[in-house]
Amino acid sequence: MKKLDLVIIGGGPAGMAAAVAAYEKGVRNLLILDREPQLGGILEQCIHNGFGLHRFKEELTGPEYAARFAEKVAEYGIPCLLNTMVLDLETESDGTKIVTAVSPQEGYLKLNARAVILAMGCRERPRGALNIAGTRPAGIYTAGAAQKFVNIKGQMPGKRVVILGSGDIGLIMARRMTLEGAKVEAVCELMPYSGGLTRNIVQCLADFGIPLKLSHTVVQIHGKERVEAVTIAAVGPDRRPIPGTEEKIPCDTLLLSVGLIPENELSRQAGVEMDPVTGGAVVDENRQTSIPGVFACGNVLHVHDLVDYVSEEAEIAGKQAAAYLDGCRMDAEMFPVSGKDGVRYVVPQRIRKGAAPFALYFRVGDVYRDVRIVVECGGKTLVSRIKKKVAPGEMETLPLKAEQVSQIDGLVTVRLEQKGAE
Ligand SMILES: Cc1cc2nc3c(=O)[nH]c(=O)nc-3n(C[C@H](O)[C@H](O)[C@H](O)COP(=O)(O)OP(=O)(O)OC[C@H]3O[C@@H](n4cnc5c(N)ncnc54)[C@H](O)[C@@H]3O)c2cc1C
């Protein structure tokens, strides 16, 4: 069994940034595993621009952004095993991690690692999770699958399209399909607000005259062999279709952009404690999970809006995995962190006593205007910030300075003081 110091599962932007950061902190016996034939993760199919504005102050395409990290991986000579699917992760009683994987070149592999970074990204929620009435005709795709067809395989999934869900992938694909000659009839969104970034609503829908139907859903899919139409309807505050508002839209394709699910089958099998809200692991500010020596970062931990934050978070995991390998044990007393009054979740979910300065990442559950974000501990306000608008589609970040962190001695809460929800 090959012995390694650090195994990184996933070679997307998170896995690559974590590997580079660990290498820069002196880890040499490391390995990146990815089931795809190349590094880059989901970015390889995101050929639109808009990546890296925060980090590189440039508008890069997804493959360009990924290439910046892949070049570093190559420059440092960090080994990668591609076409390699990780099947299992176990921790032995002495803390050693056993990673089981399979690949066409190497066959069935067992690797012995002192530390592991989970960076498996996320996958799209499929039709089966939606309970839409109708048959099972061809022409129903997740937006990401359609993106792969168009951008990687050069094939158009259809000509007349309805999109359900206004997350970023749905918005990006509305524009992409239009640019490739399809007619996008509408983007329907169950909620009264979009799940995507404002800049994508403007640049992908408004600029192309594509209607965004908020508080609408698809109630029926028509067609036997191929999608022929969908019926959409308005929904009330209870998110149920309002009878009499149905509208039948002829189309040959329905794209679904109805949410992302962190890929945590391996983490669960390994016994990592999970957060039911994020769908990812519970971590401390070092991104260490409940299993010492197992770290998590990127979309497998929580769904990020911008890849820049994925890289930032992965660097924390990479550096801290290196510190763990150097003998630094992160077993100090932990204080829990939780969101309330409009804050849906907060990462990290725990903070170690005596932690170094760090940032809180969180998402809100509704659209709020003119709010004050308040971080409190033991009745004291550690930090607060006023925001004109916060929305579920945009991740919020709040850095804590050393003197604020030093005041943490119990439960930390992040909450909104608001004038009113929309
Ligand atoms: C359509 C779309 C548009 C986007 N647009 C933007 C944008 O404009 N700007 C922006 O900043 N961000 C954008 N993003 C977000 C950005 O792409 C993600 O935040 C980022 O790719 C997440 O990185 P990751 O490494 O966590 O996950 P991923 O990129 O998903 O990488 C995970 C990797 O893990 C591998 N893996 C998973 N499980 C296993 C296993 N068991 N064994 C081996 N390998 C495994 C996968 O093959 C994959 O390569 C967009 C995302 C999508 C999908």
The ligand as an ORCA input file, in Angstrom:
! r2SCAN-3c Opt
* xyz 0 1
  C     -22.295     26.552    -14.782
  C     -21.433     27.190    -13.753
  C     -21.125     28.506    -13.873
  C     -20.304     29.136    -12.948
  N     -19.978     30.432    -13.128
  C     -19.102     31.024    -12.280
  C     -18.636     32.354    -12.541
  O     -19.039     33.010    -13.503
  N     -17.729     32.888    -11.704
  C     -17.263     32.174    -10.633
  O     -16.409     32.686     -9.904
  N     -17.706     30.915    -10.354
  C     -18.597     30.307    -11.159
  N     -18.998     29.021    -10.925
  C     -18.588     28.349     -9.690
  C     -17.257     27.608     -9.762
  O     -17.170     26.902    -10.953
  C     -17.202     26.653     -8.590
  O     -17.326     27.436     -7.439
  C     -15.906     25.830     -8.532
  O     -15.703     25.105     -9.716
  C     -15.939     24.839     -7.344
  O     -14.702     24.223     -7.227
  P     -14.515     22.803     -6.530
  O     -13.092     22.427     -6.755
  O     -15.017     22.871     -5.148
  O     -15.464     21.813     -7.298
  P     -15.431     21.243     -8.798
  O     -14.986     22.260     -9.765
  O     -16.753     20.613     -9.006
  O     -14.304     20.089     -8.717
  C     -14.500     18.894     -7.989
  C     -13.629     17.813     -8.603
  O     -13.706     16.653     -7.772
  C     -13.740     15.504     -8.599
  N     -14.355     14.399     -7.833
  C     -15.556     14.394     -7.199
  N     -15.769     13.213     -6.589
  C     -14.687     12.454     -6.841
  C     -14.312     11.117     -6.498
  N     -15.101     10.339     -5.733
  N     -13.130     10.647     -6.948
  C     -12.320     11.412     -7.717
  N     -12.621     12.695     -8.076
  C     -13.776     13.199     -7.643
  C     -14.561     15.944     -9.800
  O     -14.286     15.152    -10.920
  C     -14.087     17.398     -9.988
  O     -13.004     17.477    -10.886
  C     -19.821     28.385    -11.852
  C     -20.161     27.040    -11.707
  C     -20.957     26.435    -12.651
  C     -21.309     24.979    -12.489
*
